[in-house]
Amino acid sequence: MSTMYDYAVINVMNFSAGEKRAELLRAFSSVRCSRIGKLAILGDRELLLLIESLPKTQRTAGEMEEMIAEFMKSVGEIIQSAEMKCGICREGNTLRDIRKCVEKCRRVIEINNNYLEYVFEPINMILLLTAKHSIGSFQSQNANVNYKGLIGNPMEGNIAPSQEQFLDQTERILNGFFTQAYSDIKQVFYKKSKLIG
């Protein structure tokens, strides 16, 4: 029986993979996926990570992403300010399917690069809106809210714990917009984690 693999193509943005080959191999050898996978340099700006996907050891998408993130973090610790983007193909294919899987991973990266630009255009428009609320038939009181002030970058970033209420409010705005605008989107949320240190 042939070994099955999940594939991840990693684009390196600001260094040459060929020139940093030794550092990349050192980073790879220090992480979990080195025991169950392989690393290949596809080109000057592209890596291929193959992680065994045996039927008995099916991994969740989260576990796969954790292993890839661990590798990318290790690269970042060895190659300072390394910027990388990743596309994953979790189909459990053999090495014979390498060309097809690499192309799928490349398409994922391309879609992610372009998709976010178009998706966040309406978000920026929403965040620039001002809401007015009138009370009473003769007297009018206006409550202006400029949503752009709620959170600086709606895609990613760090905020102070005191600003979490603004993140929650932005999340509700985005959730309302996207679940109404796109029937295949059921929920929009921010993945939150606390920074230590």
DANOR-V999549 format. One record per pair of residues at least 4 apart in sequence whose C-alpha atoms are under 7 Angstrom apart, sorted by the first residue. I is the first residue (numbers start at 1). J is the second residue. D is the distance in Angstrom with one decimal. If there is no record, write none. Layout:
# DANOR-V999549
i = <I;I>
j = <J;J>
d = <D;D>
This chain:
# DANOR-V999549
i = <2;3;3;4;4;4;4;4;4;5;5;5;5;5;5;5;6;6;6;6;6;6;6;6;6;7;7;7;7;7;7;7;8;8;8;8;8;8;8;8;9;9;9;9;9;9;9;9;9;9;10;10;10;10;10;10;10;11;11;11;11;11;11;12;12;12;12;12;13;13;13;14;14;16;16;16;17;17;17;17;17;18;20;21;22;23;23;24;24;25;26;27;27;27;27;28;28;29;31;31;32;33;33;33;34;36;36;37;37;37;38;38;38;39;39;39;40;40;40;41;41;41;42;42;42;53;53;53;54;59;59;60;61;62;63;64;65;66;67;68;69;70;71;72;73;74;75;76;76;76;85;86;87;87;87;87;88;89;89;89;93;97;98;99;100;101;102;103;104;105;106;107;108;109;110;111;112;114;115;116;117;120;121;122;123;124;125;127;127;127;128;128;128;129;129;130;130;130;130;131;131;132;132;132;133;133;134;134;134;135;135;135;136;148;150;150;151;151;153;159;160;163;164;165;166;167;168;169;170;171;171;171;171;172;173;174;174;175;175;175;176;177;178;178;179;179;179;179>
j = <94;52;94;52;53;54;92;93;94;50;51;52;53;92;93;94;50;51;52;53;89;90;91;92;93;49;50;51;88;89;90;101;48;49;50;86;87;88;89;105;46;47;48;49;86;87;88;102;105;106;46;47;48;84;85;86;87;45;46;47;84;85;86;45;46;83;84;85;45;83;84;82;83;20;44;45;21;41;44;45;46;44;24;25;26;27;78;28;75;29;30;71;74;75;78;34;71;34;70;71;67;37;51;67;38;51;52;50;51;52;49;50;51;48;49;50;47;48;49;46;47;48;46;47;48;57;58;92;58;63;64;64;65;66;67;68;69;70;71;72;73;74;75;76;77;78;79;80;81;82;109;109;105;106;108;109;105;101;104;105;97;101;102;103;104;105;106;107;108;109;110;111;112;113;114;115;116;118;119;120;121;124;125;126;127;128;129;146;147;148;146;147;148;146;147;144;145;146;147;144;145;142;143;144;142;143;140;141;142;139;140;141;140;152;166;170;166;167;157;163;164;167;168;169;170;171;172;173;174;175;188;189;190;176;177;178;188;179;187;188;180;181;182;185;183;185;186;187>
d = <6.5;6.9;6.1;5.8;5.2;6.1;5.0;5.0;4.7;5.8;5.2;4.4;4.9;4.8;5.2;6.0;5.8;5.3;6.4;6.0;5.9;4.7;6.0;5.1;6.6;5.9;4.9;6.6;5.8;5.0;6.4;6.6;5.8;5.0;6.5;6.6;5.6;4.3;6.2;6.4;6.9;5.7;4.7;6.3;5.7;5.3;6.5;6.5;5.7;6.8;5.7;5.0;6.3;6.4;5.6;4.4;6.5;5.7;4.6;6.4;5.4;5.1;6.2;5.0;6.0;6.0;4.6;6.8;6.7;5.3;5.7;6.4;6.1;6.2;5.3;5.8;5.8;6.8;5.1;5.6;6.9;5.5;6.2;6.2;6.2;6.2;6.6;6.1;6.3;6.0;6.5;6.7;5.2;5.3;6.9;5.9;6.1;5.5;6.7;6.1;6.7;5.4;6.5;6.1;6.4;5.9;5.6;5.2;4.2;5.7;5.9;5.1;6.6;5.8;4.8;6.4;5.8;5.0;6.5;6.2;4.5;6.2;5.3;5.4;6.4;6.5;6.0;5.6;6.2;5.9;6.4;6.4;6.1;6.1;6.4;6.4;5.9;6.0;6.3;6.2;6.0;6.2;6.2;6.2;6.3;6.4;5.7;5.5;6.3;5.2;6.9;6.2;4.4;6.2;5.2;5.1;5.3;6.2;6.6;5.8;6.1;6.2;6.0;6.3;6.3;6.2;6.2;6.2;6.3;6.4;6.2;6.0;6.1;6.1;6.3;5.4;6.2;6.7;6.0;5.9;6.5;6.1;6.4;6.1;6.1;6.3;6.7;7.0;4.5;4.5;6.3;6.0;5.3;6.2;6.5;6.0;5.3;4.9;7.0;5.5;5.5;5.4;5.4;5.3;5.3;5.5;5.2;5.2;5.6;6.9;5.5;5.8;6.3;6.8;5.2;6.8;6.4;6.4;6.8;6.2;7.0;6.7;6.2;6.2;6.1;6.0;6.3;6.4;6.2;5.9;7.0;5.9;6.9;6.0;6.3;6.0;6.7;5.9;6.0;4.7;6.2;6.0;5.7;6.6;6.3;5.3;5.7;6.4>
